[in-house]
Amino acid sequence: MIIMIKKFGTMLLSRQMGKEAFLAFQSALSDKKNGEKIEIDFEGVLTFSPSWGDEFLSPLLEKYGEGIAFKNTDNPSVKATLEILQEISKKKFNIIK
């Protein structure tokens, strides 16, 4: 399963918007097959704040853990936010180069 983050916008800034995006995405998660990996693709994202990321990614990481990989993370905003979230969660994220 691939999650194109830009479908939620290119400027992902507030905690409230991240929470709303996660809730809206819940129905798509029901299509995930057992054992299927989740790739979170940041292509086209310009700004990605830690608050938005925490609300959207933390519940996914809690539920699917190592079954999640991140790609197209070269944007400085995305890179910095993922580093912050890794520190907070005390987990190493699978970042595809």
Buried (B, 14 or more C-beta within 10 A) or exposed (E): BEBBBBEBBEBBEEBEBBBBBBEEBEEEBEEEEEEEBBBBBBEEBEBBBBBBBBBBBBBBBEEBEEBBBBBBBEBEBBBEBBEBBBEEBEEEBBBEE
